[in-house]
Amino acid sequence: MGAATLVLWRHGRTSFNAERRFQGQLDVDLDAVGRRQVAASAAELALLRPSAVVASDLRRAADTARALTERVALPLTLDPALREVHAGEWQGLTHEEISARWPDDLIAWRRGDDVRIGGGERRSEMAARAAEAIRRHAEEAPDGGLLVVAAHGAALKGALLRLLGLPLDSWTVFSGFANAHWAVLTRRGEGWTLAEYNVGPPGAGEGVEG
């Protein structure tokens, strides 16, 4: 059966989040606020007694996951398939800079359209790879256990929609994952159901996708 519960956990804040820069797959570290956020989140998630922890190999997600694995004495598996959307030329730019150069594409992205942003990935491509990775790790996790997946805002939302069997055009129905916040999915038959969404410690900022 594999994991019975999934926790999809967004990384803590980075300097790019604070500056509203589109990170994409750039490897940006947690800032001081982000490290405090993930320490608080890890303390709460440890109480759920996870049986496996996986993360994107980008530092902001991997370091978020390590805040938990160090508490619960579990190994950490890193998977590049869990990386954030590849945003091409948008990566490293502020949302204002992106709006000045690609106004229509940015509006379409925020609306939930399946556009190829900055010459990088489409939302559908990102969601498919992230969801497939989570399904694989869930199958490999101990039967009946709880799998924590530490990754990125857009990648996690896209994967969540796929895992719930929802179309990507329902993107804007859900708010963005706040930094260091998580969603809880429980197994239901051959699929998953949403138990909690955007749960987290007090004081974590909303952040922006990307």
C-alpha positions as CSV (number, residue, x, y, z in Angstrom):
1,M,0.0,0.0,0.0
2,G,2.8,2.4,0.9
3,A,2.1,5.7,2.7
4,A,-1.4,6.3,4.0
5,T,-0.8,10.0,4.6
6,L,1.1,12.7,2.6
7,V,2.3,16.0,4.0
8,L,3.3,18.4,1.2
9,W,5.5,21.1,2.9
10,R,6.7,24.3,1.3
11,H,10.2,25.5,2.1
12,G,10.8,28.4,4.4
13,R,11.4,32.0,3.3
14,T,14.4,33.0,1.1
15,S,15.7,36.5,0.3
16,F,14.1,36.1,-3.1
17,N,10.7,35.5,-1.5
18,A,11.2,38.6,0.6
19,E,12.1,40.6,-2.6
20,R,9.3,39.0,-4.7
21,R,11.8,37.5,-7.1
22,F,10.9,34.5,-9.2
23,Q,13.2,31.8,-8.0
24,G,12.2,28.9,-10.3
25,Q,15.1,26.4,-10.2
26,L,17.8,28.8,-9.0
27,D,19.4,27.4,-5.9
28,V,18.6,30.0,-3.3
29,D,19.3,29.5,0.5
30,L,16.8,30.0,3.3
31,D,17.2,33.4,5.0
32,A,17.2,33.9,8.8
33,V,13.4,34.2,8.8
34,G,13.1,31.1,6.8
35,R,15.3,29.1,9.1
36,R,13.1,30.2,12.1
37,Q,10.0,29.3,10.2
38,V,11.2,25.7,9.3
39,A,12.4,25.1,12.9
40,A,8.9,25.9,14.1
41,S,7.2,23.8,11.4
42,A,9.6,20.9,12.0
43,A,8.7,20.8,15.7
44,E,5.0,20.5,14.8
45,L,5.5,17.9,12.0
46,A,7.7,15.8,14.2
47,L,4.6,15.2,16.4
48,L,3.0,13.5,13.4
49,R,5.7,10.8,13.6
50,P,6.7,10.7,9.9
51,S,8.0,7.4,8.5
52,A,9.8,8.9,5.5
53,V,11.0,12.3,4.3
54,V,11.8,13.3,0.7
55,A,12.7,16.7,-0.7
56,S,13.6,18.7,-3.8
57,D,17.4,18.8,-4.1
58,L,17.4,22.6,-4.2
59,R,18.9,23.9,-0.9
60,R,15.9,25.8,0.3
61,A,13.8,22.6,0.2
62,A,16.5,20.2,1.3
63,D,17.4,22.4,4.3
64,T,13.8,22.7,5.2
65,A,13.5,18.9,5.2
66,R,16.7,18.5,7.3
67,A,15.2,20.6,10.1
68,L,12.7,17.7,10.4
69,T,14.9,14.7,9.8
70,E,17.4,15.9,12.4
71,R,14.5,15.8,14.9
72,V,13.1,12.4,14.0
73,A,16.3,10.6,13.1
74,L,15.1,9.6,9.6
75,P,17.2,9.6,6.4
76,L,16.5,12.3,3.8
77,T,16.0,11.4,0.1
78,L,16.6,14.2,-2.4
79,D,14.8,14.1,-5.8
80,P,15.4,16.7,-8.5
81,A,11.9,15.8,-10.0
82,L,10.5,17.8,-7.0
83,R,12.1,21.0,-8.1
84,E,10.1,24.2,-8.7
85,V,8.9,25.1,-12.1
86,H,11.7,26.0,-14.5
87,A,10.9,29.6,-15.3
88,G,13.6,30.3,-18.0
89,E,14.3,34.0,-18.4
90,W,12.0,34.9,-15.5
91,Q,14.4,33.3,-12.9
92,G,16.0,35.9,-10.7
93,L,13.7,38.7,-11.8
94,T,11.2,40.6,-9.6
95,H,7.5,40.3,-10.5
96,E,7.6,43.9,-11.5
97,E,10.5,43.2,-14.0
98,I,8.6,40.3,-15.4
99,S,5.5,42.3,-15.8
100,A,7.4,45.0,-17.7
101,R,8.8,42.5,-20.2
102,W,6.2,39.7,-20.4
103,P,2.9,41.3,-19.2
104,D,0.6,39.0,-21.0
105,D,2.4,35.8,-19.9
106,L,2.5,36.9,-16.3
107,I,-1.2,37.6,-16.3
108,A,-1.8,34.2,-17.9
109,W,0.4,32.5,-15.3
110,R,-1.4,34.2,-12.4
111,R,-4.7,33.3,-14.0
112,G,-3.7,29.6,-14.0
113,D,-3.2,29.2,-17.8
114,D,-0.8,26.6,-19.0
115,V,1.8,29.0,-20.5
116,R,5.5,28.2,-21.0
117,I,7.0,30.8,-18.7
118,G,10.2,32.5,-19.7
119,G,10.9,29.8,-22.3
120,G,11.0,27.2,-19.5
121,E,8.3,24.8,-18.4
122,R,4.6,24.7,-18.7
123,R,2.5,24.4,-15.5
124,S,1.3,21.0,-16.8
125,E,4.8,19.7,-17.2
126,M,5.8,20.7,-13.7
127,A,2.7,19.3,-12.2
128,A,3.1,15.9,-14.0
129,R,6.7,15.4,-13.0
130,A,6.2,16.5,-9.3
131,A,3.0,14.4,-8.9
132,E,4.7,11.3,-10.4
133,A,7.7,11.7,-8.1
134,I,5.3,11.9,-5.1
135,R,3.4,8.9,-6.1
136,R,6.6,6.9,-6.5
137,H,7.9,7.9,-3.1
138,A,4.5,7.2,-1.5
139,E,4.6,3.7,-2.9
140,E,8.1,3.2,-1.6
141,A,7.3,4.5,1.9
142,P,6.4,2.1,4.8
143,D,2.9,0.7,4.6
144,G,0.4,2.8,6.4
145,G,3.0,5.4,7.2
146,L,3.3,9.2,6.8
147,L,5.4,10.7,4.0
148,V,6.6,14.3,4.2
149,V,7.5,15.9,0.9
150,A,9.5,19.2,1.2
151,A,9.4,21.2,-2.0
152,H,8.2,24.4,-3.6
153,G,5.0,26.4,-3.8
154,A,4.0,26.0,-7.5
155,A,5.3,22.4,-7.8
156,L,3.4,21.4,-4.7
157,K,0.2,23.0,-5.8
158,G,0.4,21.4,-9.2
159,A,1.1,18.0,-7.7
160,L,-1.7,18.4,-5.2
161,L,-4.2,19.1,-8.0
162,R,-3.0,16.0,-10.0
163,L,-3.1,13.8,-6.9
164,L,-6.6,14.9,-6.1
165,G,-7.7,14.3,-9.7
166,L,-8.5,18.0,-10.3
167,P,-7.9,19.8,-13.5
168,L,-5.1,22.4,-13.6
169,D,-7.6,25.1,-14.5
170,S,-8.8,24.9,-10.9
171,W,-5.4,26.4,-9.9
172,T,-6.8,29.7,-8.5
173,V,-9.4,27.8,-6.4
174,F,-6.5,27.2,-3.9
175,S,-4.4,29.9,-2.3
176,G,-0.7,29.7,-2.7
177,F,1.3,27.7,-0.2
178,A,2.7,30.0,2.4
179,N,6.3,29.6,3.4
180,A,6.9,26.7,5.7
181,H,3.2,25.7,5.5
182,W,1.9,22.3,4.4
183,A,-1.1,20.4,3.2
184,V,-2.2,16.9,4.4
185,L,-3.6,14.3,2.0
186,T,-4.9,10.9,3.1
187,R,-5.3,7.8,1.0
188,R,-8.8,7.0,-0.2
189,G,-9.0,3.9,-2.3
190,E,-6.7,4.3,-5.2
191,G,-6.5,8.0,-4.8
192,W,-6.1,10.8,-2.3
193,T,-8.3,13.2,-0.4
194,L,-7.5,16.6,1.0
195,A,-7.6,16.7,4.8
196,E,-5.8,20.0,5.6
197,Y,-4.5,22.9,3.5
198,N,-2.0,25.7,4.2
199,V,-1.4,24.7,7.8
200,G,1.6,26.2,9.6
201,P,3.2,27.9,12.6
202,P,2.2,31.4,13.5
203,G,4.2,34.2,11.9
204,A,5.1,32.5,8.6
205,G,4.5,34.9,5.7
206,E,2.4,34.2,2.7
207,G,5.2,34.2,0.1
208,V,4.6,34.0,-3.6
209,E,4.7,31.1,-6.0
210,G,7.9,30.6,-7.9
